[in-house]
Amino acid sequence: MKKALLPLLIASLLPAAAFADVTVYGKANVSIQSAEEADEDQLEVVSNASRIGVKGSEEINSDLKAIYQFEYQTEVDDGAGGSTNQTFTQRNIFVGLQGSVGTIIAGKFDTPTKTAQEKIDLFNDLEGDINYVVNGETRANNIVQYTTPAAWGAFAINVAAVAAENAENDDGTAISLTYTTPSLYLAVAGEQDVSFQEADIVRLVGRYTIGAFQLGALYEKASDDTDDDVDGLVVSAKFNATDKFALKAQYGNMSLDDDLGDADRDQLSVGFDYSLSKNTTLFGYYTQEKYEEDSFELQDDQWIGVGIDLKF
């Protein structure tokens, strides 16, 4: 039996009374898309980071509880798990303590730089995911993180240390400061030796919601010991036309300028969401991605698709 199945099997077999607080959750997200990649057209069925997980807590005393999460990605379309050929692959997994002075967790999970994006990425897990144009989208191994307590209200600070566990590499650090309200979200995040060795990343994020409109922006600068700078920019907009139907659009760009030449990545996505129920959404999208070096086009790929997202 694969080890990835054990948490789910344990949760299903033991009686509910054995757990102080446990939740089984996940989502099945599958789309059918027409893909034009490297001048070849094909029809694809895609599992967009479908997942299943278990999370919960155990009260230690009135002021402290132990918390945990075990989340795994599963490929709904073919079950193969890409190149790993595994039904389940690890996502965010941690154990920790939570109390009035804050939360500390350890395991493998998204860095403060990545989570600082909040709801800016309107095409997350699809072909239009912003990881094409920014660098800080890292789920780090061997990471320990402290988060300030909920009593701080709209403000939160996340501080993380990432153990390299390799004498040839430096340990990494990451930090974010966020301000969150229903209408406004602001964040600044930075990291060193996390996404890449000898690389620094600074990220600024903003999201503003007014009426039926949501506007978002993300700017990122990455640099390394060779003095190469990579700038990443994402802007997004969503219009909730009704309580069930939303239109959305997103543009992203990454640019590199160094002594060897220039490079640009461009990403454009448009799409819609239609809510069938509280947990089920139909969606459609079109994404185009281009890559140029010294004004010479090396990539022009396009995808158009429809899908369903079912959360549980």
Secondary structure as UniProt FT lines:
FT   HELIX           3..5
FT   HELIX           6..13
FT   HELIX           16..18
FT   STRAND          21..37
FT   TURN            38..39
FT   STRAND          40..47
FT   STRAND          51..61
FT   TURN            62..63
FT   STRAND          64..74
FT   TURN            76..78
FT   HELIX           82..84
FT   STRAND          88..99
FT   TURN            100..101
FT   STRAND          102..110
FT   HELIX           112..115
FT   TURN            116..119
FT   TURN            122..125
FT   TURN            127..128
FT   HELIX           130..132
FT   STRAND          139..147
FT   HELIX           150..152
FT   TURN            153..154
FT   STRAND          155..162
FT   TURN            167..168
FT   STRAND          172..180
FT   STRAND          184..192
FT   TURN            197..198
FT   STRAND          199..210
FT   TURN            211..212
FT   STRAND          213..224
FT   TURN            225..226
FT   STRAND          229..240
FT   STRAND          245..258
FT   TURN            259..260
FT   STRAND          261..275
FT   STRAND          280..293
FT   TURN            294..295
FT   STRAND          296..311
//
